[in-house]
């Protein structure tokens, strides 16, 4: 894949190429296990060939639904949590004009159900009052606490504002094909629906209707997004492109050398939520059985003025993976100023992006010199196609990396612990024993 470049030369002061190459046999086996579906969690490998197998007719249908929602609504609220939220948010934020929120002419996509913040919901409902809004509700079961609360509130509000019949036209459910509370409600109310495939876990679902419908409502090219992922999938599965394998091998070699924290770095603020998506993908996939690299992120150069000191001189248990964007969308040069009170005339006439690139390079050199291994992943520009490729690159790499770690990268048993305690504290029926046990601890 020519649109993604991988460079691990910045790690060779910490580990040798031999350390990385020593994982070659294990890595090839991990790739084979992933592609052939013979490893742990193989019932959740629907994402592996999903981009190639997504029919154009489904994308056309999603675009038609998005167009209908835009005609009916000034605001569409996507209700979901975890992978049902982060993927769409990441792509929309990356492709949007930074100040699009201040342009009322375009249908806005907002998010709910990703927290249990009372003030957040109250302020969202106040914002939606007297506005034309619709809802995309995303849940396999329909009973996940955070989105279920948000949907109950927003559904009630929408029905009160426009009536039940009109509300049904403005609600789209993305859920299980046959079962679950949301499927039952959608069938009863006549909501338009899309299916969350049974064999695709939430954190891998951005290239299903879960992510594609909100992205399409926001006005972005989902055909190009899926094409980028499909091209990467084809190259990865055929073995003609080994970038995901090289990334997985490098980060595991660093982990075995004592580097326990990976910091994903970007120098473009549009990628902030892409980092948030990546953190869920890697944290939920690898952090189990007492193992796993801790995924963190920074937005540079902003965070160089806060976290930069720790990264430069703190405990040497970290490495960085830098996402570098080669070309910015706009051109803006720094003007000459006669008085030069700020001392910037030495860069007058240079593009802001050129200064940013030198900050990126200077930071990488400083961190490598300071004992922080650096991986660099480059894309030509932020576009739907390149984001699709990058999404699949990271998805494939985490599957390979998880198998190299010796964990099941496709389950998340630890997520249930807080839910059990929360249900017990709220005295949910069926949790009486847990309630009694927790009260004894308080």
N, C-alpha and C positions, 0 to 999 in steps of 0.2 A: 504494500500500500504506500504509494508515493506521498499521500497527503499527511501521513503521520511518520515522524522521525523519532528514533529512540537513540539516546546517547548516554552510556553509563561510564564514560571515561572519568567522570568526577567522583567515582567510588574507588578508583584503583589505588588511591593513597591509603585506603583502609583495608581493602581486601584485594587479592590478586585476581587476574582473569582465570587463573587455575582454580581458585575457590568457586568461581561462578561455573566454570566448565565442569567441575566435579559433580554438579547437579544435573548434568546433561542426561544421563540415563534415567534418573528419577523424574526429571522434567518431561522427557519424551513419554514415559509411562503415564504421567499425570495427564498429558494431552490426550493420549490414547484412551485412558479411563474416562475422561470428560466426553470426548466425541463419540465413543462407543456406548456410553451410558452404563458402565459396569461398576461404578463406584458408589459410595454412600450418597444418599440423597438423589439417586438417579430418577426418582419419580418427579423431580422438579427441574428437569433439563429441557423443558419445552422452549426455553429462550435460545438454546444453542442454534437451532436452524430457523427460528421464528422470522428473522428479517427476510430471509430468502423465500420463505413459504407464505409470507403475508400477501394475499391477493390484492391486486390493484382495485378490485371491486369493493373491498372492505375500506380501503383508504378513501375511495370516492364516496362511499356511504357516510363515513365519518365527516368528510368535508361538507357534504350536503346537510348533515345534522348541525354542524357548526354554523353554516350559513343561515339555517333556519333560526338558531338561537340568537345569532347576531341581529337578525331582522326583528326578533321579538324583544330583545333585551339590550339595555345599556350596560348592564353588569351581569356576569355569570359567576356564581360562586361554586368552585370545585371543593367538594367535601370529602376529605380523606386524610389518612395519616401514614407516616412512614413512606414506603414505596408508592403508595397511592397519592402522594402529594409531592415528594421531593423531586422526582424525575421531571414532571411537568413544570414545576417551579424553576428548576435548573435551566431547562431549555428556553422557557419564556423569558426569564431574566437575561439570559445570555444574548438572545436575539432582539430584545426590545430596545427601543430608544430609552435611555436612562431616565428621561423625564416624561415618558409617555403617560404617566399617571396624571399629569397636568393638562392633558389634551383630551377634552371630553367627547370629541367626535367619534372615537374608536371604542368598541365594546371592550370593557375591562374584564380581566379574569382575576378574581380574588380567591382566597383560600380560607377554609374553615374546617374544623374538626381535627386540626393538627396539634391542638392543645386543649386544656380545660380551663382557659383563662376567662373568668366571668367578665372582666372589663373588656377584653378583646371581643367577646360575643355581643355584649351590650352595645359597644361602639359600632360594630359591624351592622347590627340590626338598625341602629339609629341612622347610619349612612344609607342603608337600603330603603328606609322609610320614604315613600313617595317617589322611589325610583323604579324603573322597569328592570326587574331582575329575574334570573333563572338559576337553576341548580343542576349541577352534575354531581350525583352522589355515588361514591365509589367504595364498595365494600363487598367482599365475597360473602360474608355472613349477614351483614346488616346489623350485627349486635356489638361490634367493637365500640367500646364506651365513648371515646372522644368523638368520632364522626357521628355516632348514633345520637348523641346529645345535640350536636350542631344541626343535624338534619331535622330532628324533631322540632327544634326552635324555628329554623328557617322555613320548613314546610308549613308550619302553622302561620307564620307571618305572610308567606306568599299567598296562601289560600285566603287569608283575611284581606289582603290588598287587592287581589284580582278575582277571587272566587275559585272554587275547587276545580271547575271544568277548565278554566284558563290555566290554572296552576299546573294541571296535569300535562298541558302542552309544553310547559316551560321546565319540566323536570325530566332529566335523562338519568337512568340508573345503569351503572356498570357493575355487574355482579356475577354470581355463579349462574351457570346455564339452567340448572333445574331446582336447586334447593336453597334454603336459607330465608331469613326473615325479609331481606330486601327483595329477593326474587318473588316471594309471595305478595308483598305489597305492590311491586311494580306490575305484576300480572293483574292484581285486583283493580288497580287504579288506571291501568292502560298506559303506563309510562313507556316511552321509547327506551329500549335497552341495548346494551352491548355486553359481551361475555368476557369475563376474566378467565383465561384458560386455567384448567385445574393444575396443569403441570408447569406453571410459571409462578414463582414466588413473588411477593410484593416488591422486593428491592430490585427485581429483574424485569419489572412490568412496564417500564416507561415506553417501550416500543409496542405495547398492546393498546387497546382503546383507553386504558387507564391513563396513560400519558398523552396519547395522540389526540383525543378529543379536546381536552383543555388547550393543548398547543394549537390545534386547528382553529378553535374559537378565537384565540389570540391573534390569528391571522398568518400563521407561519406554515411553511411548506413541509407537510408531513411526508409527501412522496420523496422529497430529497433527503429528509432525515432517515427514513427507512432504507433508502438506496445506499446511503453512506454506511449504515450498519450492515446491510446485505453484502456489500462489496468486501467489507472487513471480515464478515463471517465466512464468505466463500474462500477468501485467502487463508484464513486461520484454519478452517476445517480441511482444506486441501493440502495444507502444509507449505504453500508457496509464500506465506508470510508468517514469521515466527516472533513478531514483536511482543505479543502477549506472553509467550514463553520466556523470552529474554528478560522481560520486566519481572515476571514471577521468580525466575531463577536468581536475578540480581537481588531482589528484596529479601528472598529467603537466605541467600548467602550472607547478607548483612545482618539478618536476624540471628543467624547461627554464630555470627561474630560479636554478638552482644548489643546490636542496635535494636532497641525494643519499640521505638516510636518513629513513625513515618509522618513527616509534615508535608502535605500537599501545598505547593506554593503557586500562586498566580500573580502576575503583574498587570492584570486587566480586571478592573472591578466588576465587569459583567460576568465573571466566572465565580463569583462568591457562592452562589447557590449550587453551582456544579460541584464545588468542593463539599458542600453539605450533602449532596446526593452521594458523592464518593465515600464520605465518612460512614454513611449508613451501609453502603454496599460492602465495604471492607470490614467495618466493625462487627456487623451482624453475621457476616460470613466466616470470619476467622477467629473471633474472640470467644473461645470455648475450650473446655477440657484443660483449663489452666494454661492455654497457649494463645499466641496471636500477637501480631504487631499492632500497637495502638495507633489508630488513624487520627491525626490532627490536621489543622490547616491554618494558613495565614494568607492575608491579602496584602501583598507588597506593592508599592513601597510603604503603604499606610502602616502596616504592622512592624516595619523595621524601626519605627519610632515608639514601639511598645514592647513587642516580643523579640526584637532584634538583638538586644543585649543578651538575653537568655540563650538564644540560638547560637550566638557567636562564642559565648564563654561559659555556658552552663554545663551541666553534666553531659558527658559524651555518650549518650545512649540513643541519639537521634540520627536520622538521615532525612534528606529532603528529596522530593520529586517535584520538579518545576514544570508546570505547563506553560510553554512559551508560544505566544501568538506572533507569527512573523510579520503580519501586515494588519494595520489598523484600518478601520472603515473610512475615517475622515483624515484630512490633512490640515494641520494647524501649526504655524511657525511662530517662534518667539520673536517679538519685535525688538528693534534697537531703541534704546532710550538715551537721550543726550546726557542726562544727569547721571545715569548709571548708579544711583544710590544703592540699589540692591545688588550691585556687582554682577549682574547677569549678562552684560554685553558680550562676554566671551562665548556665550552660546546663542547670541542673537542670530536669527536667520536659520537656526536648526529647527527641525520638527520636534514637537513634544515627544513623539514616539521614539525618535532617535535618543533623546535624553533618557527615556524610560528603558530603552534597550541597554544603554550603558549602565544604568542603575542595576538592571537584571544581571548583566555580566559581572559587574563589580561586586555585587552581592554574592554571586555564586563563587567567585574566586576567593573572597574574604571568608566565606563559610567553609569552603574546602580547606583553605589554609588553617582555619580554626578547628579542624578535625571533624567537620560535618560532611559525610559523603553526599554527593549530589547526582541524581538522575535527572536527565532533561528529556521531556517529551514535547515535540513541536508540532503545531498545526499551521497551515498557511494563513488562515484567517478564521474568524468566528462566522460560521455559516451552518445552515441546517445539515448539509451533507457532512461537513467535518465533525460536527457534534455527534451525528449518528455513528460515524466511524469511531470516535473517541469513546462513546458509550459502550460499544461492543468490545473494543480493545480492553477496557477496564473490566467488563463482565467476564470475558474469557480469561483474563489474567487472574482474577480472584478465584475462579474455579480451579485453575491450575495450581495457584498458590496454596489454596486450602488443602488440596490433595498432597502437596509437598509438605505441608505442616502436619499432615496426618489427622485432619479433622473433617467432619462433614460440612462442606461449605454452604449447604442449602437448607439447613434447619436453623432454628433459633429458640431452643428450649428455655434459655435463660430469660427471655422476654416475658414469660408467663409468671415469673416470681412476683413482680410488683402487682400484677393483676390479681393474683390470689389474695395478697395482703389487702389491696384496695377493696376488693369485693367483701372480704371478711369484715373490714372496718366499717363498710357501708351496710353491713348486715344483709347481704344479698341472700335470698333463699337458697339453701343447699350448701352454705358455707358456715354452718353453725359451729362445727368443730374447729375450724380455722379461727373463727371469731373468738371462741373461748381461749384458744392457745395464744392468740395475739394479746388479748386482754391480760393474760398472765404475765406477759413480758413488759407491759406498760407500767 
